[in-house]
Amino acid sequence: MDMGLKNKTALVTGSTKGIGKAIAIELAKEGVHVLINGRNYEEVERILNEIKSDFPATSPQNATADLVDIEQREALFEKFPSIDILVNNMGIYEIMQYENIDDNTWEKYFRTNVLTANGLSKYYLPHMLKNKYGRMIFIASEEAVMPSGLMPQYGMTKSMLLSLSKSLSKLTIGTEVTINTIMPGPTLSENVYQIIESMYSDEDMTFAEKEKRFMTTNLPQSEIQRFIKPSEIGRLATFVCSPYASAFKGSPIRMDGGMVPTIF
Ligand SMILES: NC(=O)c1ccc[n+]([C@@H]2O[C@H](COP(=O)([O-])OP(=O)(O)OC[C@H]3O[C@@H](n4cnc5c(N)ncnc54)[C@H](OP(=O)(O)O)[C@@H]3O)[C@@H](O)[C@H]2O)c1
């Protein structure tokens, strides 16, 4: 199915790895010119060359920037003043004990996971409204609606994204601009893969066996009993970016493998 996205331009934040990279690839598959972002210029260049060679009809570009840094963010706006699609994917996460989370850490998570996405949205939204078309997606997490208690400093930021997304969506009434949130459950990014490998490094098991053991022991509530593939999130995000998804407005969209036990 042609998603109707050919020749659109998309900035996917944090797209050299994991979910962001998968979203960039799925968008490029649909003929979108993706702006690849991460903090390391060579790494960004490597990923965009991969995408260029796989999808030669598209023109991926280098959008290296530490997005938490306001000056670097502004330099990025100068380089790419207008885009059709913004995927606020970049985010940090770590298991932390509540007693050990100091104010600096709370602030760091708020600044990185919320204020950075807000800064990008604040800049690009007026352009999208002026162009009468746009797609904005925030990548939250199932932690936004079902905090596990294992990373309170992270869960807080992901809940905030749901509220921010809905507030911004209110500014798009009557337009072809949509703003939504996707909530992935546990997803097999490179980081997660390494964590699982190292947890069972002494055991003579295939990765699939390690994954199964991890799921049974640590995530029994997952209904798929495997990690979500980043490409699955990528395909969902691509659909949400497409003209076929224009009735999604301020929606929190779950793809969590059944982790959240409630209907809503
Ligand atoms: N993986 C999961 O199970 C899971 C589940 C639910 C939600 N999520 C959410 O999905 C998003 C992506 O997660 P992931 O696991 O795919 O992440 P990841 O593998 O850790 O990748 C993070 C990406 O962000 C870039 N990055 C980090 N800090 C940056 C900064 N300050 N400025 C620009 N780029 C930066 C990284 O590149 P450099 O380090 O080179 O800059 C990399 O490209 C996050 O928001 C996360 O909370 C993940």
The ligand as a Gaussian input file, in Angstrom:
#p B3LYP/6-31G(d) Opt

LIG

0 1
 N       13.656000       0.534000      23.824000
 C       12.546000       0.405000      24.504000
 O       12.233000      -0.680000      25.040000
 C       11.581000       1.562000      24.611000
 C       10.282000       1.317000      25.112000
 C        9.373000       2.368000      25.206000
 C        9.750000       3.649000      24.812000
 N       11.023000       3.865000      24.336000
 C       11.355000       5.245000      23.930000
 O       11.733000       5.222000      22.556000
 C       12.716000       6.234000      22.315000
 C       13.936000       5.581000      21.658000
 O       14.424000       4.546000      22.495000
 P       15.593000       3.551000      22.007000
 O       15.673000       2.460000      22.987000
 O       15.413000       3.259000      20.572000
 O       16.858000       4.544000      22.210000
 P       18.409000       4.307000      21.952000
 O       18.642000       2.980000      21.307000
 O       19.081000       4.601000      23.251000
 O       18.764000       5.438000      20.888000
 C       18.801000       6.777000      21.282000
 C       19.102000       7.659000      20.081000
 O       19.064000       9.021000      20.502000
 C       20.328000       9.644000      20.194000
 N       20.537000      10.662000      21.233000
 C       20.713000      10.478000      22.563000
 N       20.848000      11.674000      23.174000
 C       20.725000      12.625000      22.218000
 C       20.752000      14.047000      22.225000
 N       20.956000      14.749000      23.344000
 N       20.591000      14.715000      21.051000
 C       20.401000      14.024000      19.895000
 N       20.366000      12.688000      19.824000
 C       20.531000      11.981000      20.976000
 C       21.323000       8.480000      20.164000
 O       22.479000       8.765000      19.418000
 P       23.836000       9.353000      20.114000
 O       23.987000       8.660000      21.437000
 O       24.924000       9.037000      19.142000
 O       23.596000      10.828000      20.267000
 C       20.465000       7.418000      19.470000
 O       20.394000       7.683000      18.085000
 C       13.018000       6.867000      23.666000
 O       12.257000       8.056000      23.798000
 C       12.544000       5.836000      24.680000
 O       12.155000       6.410000      25.879000
 C       11.934000       2.846000      24.242000

